[in-house]
Amino acid sequence: MDNEQFQRLVLDQLKMLTEGQKELGQSVKALEQGQKVLEQGQVEIKNELKYIWADIKKIDSRLSTQEEEVGIIKRLK
């Protein structure tokens, strides 16, 4: 292998490495975007859970009130 062939080989390998690095960079960007979407979904789930717990507390309060009323009605009989 002469010097010219060696230089050509090194340049070809450098081009391949550069292309691979670009592909990796694009993959990392895609992963970052996916992570952002997941994080936003997590925030939305947390917000929905707040509303769900508020509804559960309301239902529990109403049920407690009804239980008390049933207890009063049973005592009156």
Residue pairs with C-beta under 8 A, 6 or more apart in sequence:
1 9
